[in-house]
């Protein structure tokens, strides 16, 4: 079964599932670009660790629960009633814990010089939701933007904070293409859950032809190869939920595919 959605399947955004999809999409982009770029360039998979708080919890204040043990001894004081100390039941708390999260990204390197020409990032929940992960990613992003390296930033997650950019419009998803010679200007593709993911150009060295990358087709292949229809319950709303109009549209799409299968 293929995904019922024309572009990004919002059910793939769920934490735990997205990490699988992220890895599959990284490998698929590498395989798709390699024959287009050889022999002058190769596409390398690199990894970086982000430090996030386990459970995506921001730092919390001091505890406000004190637990008393009930005194079960029967002490008599000559008929005088002794009031029992009330029992306070414990509550569940999450203690922030450092967690190292490894994330893959792609580098297009010139074979002759081994220089990194273009970096391709696919954003994760750690990049957009956890404060520490956001800060670490934005530092890395600033370093790329301050260098002579092109940046492609693929954001297929609706939840969290989008990395900084000045743009007059918003939509569910975005792809940013920052060419080193055009900064601070960049191309941004905005699209919704109802749209196919745009086919994008891959910037290389100035003046060179930019091959096209069909992300929509690659994501569809990743979905089929991973059997993600077996991991998704389309009878339930996605996480995060769609707005009311998109939810109605999505349900009609899902029902249509269910009826035809």
N, C-alpha and C positions, 0 to 999 in steps of 0.2 A: 504494500500500500504506500502510495506517495503522499506527501503532505497535502492537505486540502487547500492550503493557502497559496496565493500566486507569488508571494515573495517570502519575507521573513515569517516563520511560524511562531506566534507569540508563546506557544506552549514550550518551545525550546529554551525560553529565557529562564526557566526554573533553575534555582540554585541546585547544584549537584548534576543536573542534566547538561547545563550550558558548558561546564568544563569539558565534557566529552565532545560536544559539538565544536567547541573552540579548537580542541586538538585536531579533530578531523578536518576542519576547515583550513587550519595552518598547513597540514600535509597536502591537502588538495590544491591549495594555491601554489605551493612549491612545485608540485607535479605539473600544473597547468602552465606555469611561467617558464620552467626550465627549457623546454624546446623552443620557446619564443625568444629567449635571450641568449642561448648559447651560440657561438663559442666565446663571445666577449664578456659575458656575465654569468655568474652562478648565483643560485638562490640558497642561502644558508638559513637553517633553523637555529635560533639562539634562544637562550632561556635567562630569565631574571627572577630573583626572589623578591617578593613584596612582604613586608611585615604588617600583618593585620591583627585585629583583636578577635580571638576565637568567638564564634557566634555573632560576629558583626556587631559587637556591643561597644559603644563609646564609653569612656571612663565614667564611673559613677561615684557618688559621694560616699560619706561614711555610713556604715550600717545603722539602721534605726530599729532593729528588732532585738529585744532581750528575751531570752527564754528562761522561764522559771520552772523548777522541778516541784511538782506537787508533793507536799509533806503528807505521807500516808500514815504516819504514826498517830495513834489515838492517845493524846495526852490529856489527862483530866486535871483540872485545877479547882477541885471542890465545887463543881457544878457551874462554874463560870464558862459560858460559851466562848470558844476561840474561833474567830472568823478565819476560814481557809484562804490562803493566798491564791488568787485566780491563776489559772494555767494559761500561758500564752503559747499557742501552737506555732511551730516554725513555718516560715514561708520559704519559697524557692527563690534563690538569687543566682545570677550568673556573674561569676568573677572574671573580669577581663584578663585574658591570657594571650601572650604573644604567640602568633602562629605564622610560620614561614610558608608562603604560598608561591609555588614555582609556576611561572607563566611563560609560554613560548611566543616568540615573535619572529619576523622574517627580515633578513638583510639581503639586499641585492648588492653583490660585490663585483667590482671590475676584476677580471681574472688576471690581467697583466700587473696591476698595482696592488690588488687586494684592498683597495679603498671601498668603503661603504658608500654607495651611491644613493640608495633609497632604503628606508625602513618602513615596513608594513606592520602596523599594530592592530590587533583585534581586541577591543576592550573587554574586560571581565568585570564581575561584580566588585572585586577588590579595587579596581581602578576608579569605580564610580560611587561606591557606597561607604566602605570603611574609610575613616578619616586618614589613618596612617597610609593605607594603600593609595588613596587619592594623592596625598602629598608626595609620596615617593614617585608615582607615575608622572605627576606634573613637573617634578624636578627633572626627571629623565626627558620628558617632552621638551622642556625649555632648553636642555642641552642640545637636543637634535635641531630645534628651531634656531639655535644660535650658531649652528655649524653650517657646513656646505653640503649637507645631506637632505635629500627630499624626504618628506614624511607623508605616508598614507595612514589615516586613522579611521578604522571601521567600527562604528558603534551600532550594534544590533541589540541593545538592551534599553528598555524604556525606563527602568528603575534607576535611581541614583542621580548624581550630578554630572552633567556633561562637562568635559574639560573646557577651559576658558576659550571663548571665541566671541567676537562681536558680529552678530547677524540679526537682521530684522525679523526673521521668521523662526518658527519652531515646528517640529513634526516628531513622529515616533522615533525615527532612526536617522542616522546621518553618516556620510562618508566625507572626510576632509582630505583634500589633496593640497599639500603645501610644497610648491616648487621653490628650491633655494633662491632662484633668481627673481622670484615674484614677491617675496616677503616684504611687508607684512600681509599682503593680499594672498588669499588662498581660495581655491574652488571648494564649495561645499554642496554636496548632494543631499537634499532632505526628502524623505519619503515616508509613507505611512504603512501600516499593516496591510492596507488594501492594495499597495503597489508592488510591482516586481522590483527587486533590488537592481539599481542601475548598473549597467556595464561601464567600467571606468578605465581611463588611460593610466598606464604605469610610467611615470616620469623617470627618465634616465639622465644622461648628460645633456647639457644644453644643445639643441639643434638636432638631436637624434629622434628618430621616429618612436612614438610611444605605443607599445603594444596594448591591446585591449584585454581586460580581464572580466569574464562573465561570472560574477560572484553568485548571481541568482541560480545559474545552472550548477555551479559547484556545490552550493548549499543543498540543492535538491538531490544531488548525487550522495552527499554526506548523509542526508536523511534516509535515503533508501539503503545505503550500505550499512548503516548503523541500526537498521530496523527500529527506528524511533517511534513508529506507530505502536509498537509493543510496549513502549515505556510511557506512553501518554494516554490519559483518560480524557477523551474529548467530550465526555458527558459532564465534566466539571469545568468551571471557568479557569482560564490561565492565571499564572502568577507572574507579575501583577495583573490585576483585572483590567480589561478593556473598558473604555467609557461606554455609556449605554448604547449609542448609535453603532459603534464598532462591534459591540458584543452581539447586537441583533444581526448585523451583517455576518459576523463570524459564525453564528449559530446556523444561519441559512446556508452558508458554504459547507459547514460540517454535515448538516442534514442532507444536502444535495449529494455529497460524496457517499454518505452512508446508504442512501436510497439506491444509488447506482451500483453499489458493490454487492 
